């Protein structure tokens, strides 16, 4: 049991209002949970370990609502590497840096991660954020999840999110095949269903203005998902893709590049959330080695994205923060999504809320994201005011990442530390124990 004592500034993650900012606060942590949050008081009991936070800033651990922990690049060599025997080692590295450097204690992996990876984290065999998983990203033949390119062999499967144990193929056509694929994903442990209702930026052959699934296919997916208690999230850049998603049962609209005020109002009427993935839209402008086709699509999306995000905000839509990290330099800098939303004129605390309490609630992980009694002790400790200026994360402001009451950066000796750096160490330790 320990106390984070006399915290200089705290954001509790419960709202986007200034009432969620507090100062001179104590947090009592016991057995991985927040036991109490109270105004600072002097403690003279030997029951607690006291950690002086009078010069420190504390926030909830981040909730990345659009992660890809099995993607370390979008080129053919990158995808082949992630599908090779080395792939799991790269996944372990991505998970570790996402938690320890990026401050993400919970992530919604929107395509790629399997229930096996999720279990390895929950069993402390791998270090990383706890996961909600979509497993596959469903698209039609030739769509955003179909990376076979123009010289395809029609018998092969798409290399992106390749079919594997616990992960069926992402490419599917016709309403009844869509229903079957949703049933397969549910049986594999999916927490949600991810579909593509519009083409994408990084995919090699689809054009942004084209359609992916038909209305019948989307309705079949949403109906089958709802029957299993799962929401559907949609990759949707184009106007037609956004409208199809909203009107046929999708809950979370992602990217929203060409959303206008009319579509935003329709989304609000249908109780949809949005996950704009602002950082990846901005970051694609800086990435080398993109094909001319992809560069053109990236530039077109970037030109419209800020207007779309503002339309969503004006309509009162719940804005979730997700990075869509798809290249190595993005993993471990997940806090950049908050900064990128602010760049698109989203209020600072609205951006924070989308990556803490609101994000956690909307992805179905309601025991985290806020700093209050009974919640998981998932916290970030910084030596600068990252609440007002999230860009300070880039200037080494982050001191400690706490997940379930344990520290991962070894900054405070008083906080219990996770001591092994990979699942392999624990496997070896277990082998030495008598059965």
VENRA-V212079 format. One record per run of one state. SS is the DSSP state (h for helix, s for strand, l for the rest). FROM is the first residue (numbers start at 1). TO is the last residue. Records with the same first field share a line. If there is no record, write none. Layout:
SS: FROM-TO  FROM-TO
This chain:
l: 1-1  8-8  12-17  23-24  31-32  40-48  53-56  61-61  68-75  83-86  101-103  110-114  123-129  134-136  140-163  165-166  168-170  172-174  188-192  197-197  199-210  212-214  228-231  237-238  248-251  256-260  270-272  276-277  287-291  315-317  321-335  344-347  355-356  363-375  377-378  383-389  396-397  404-405  408-416  418-422  432-435
s: 2-7  9-11  21-22  25-30  33-39  49-52  57-60  62-67  104-109  130-133  137-139  164-164  167-167  171-171  193-196  198-198  211-211  232-236  252-255  273-275  318-320  376-376  379-382  398-403  406-407  417-417
h: 18-20  76-82  87-100  115-122  175-187  215-227  239-247  261-269  278-286  292-314  336-343  348-354  357-362  390-395  423-431
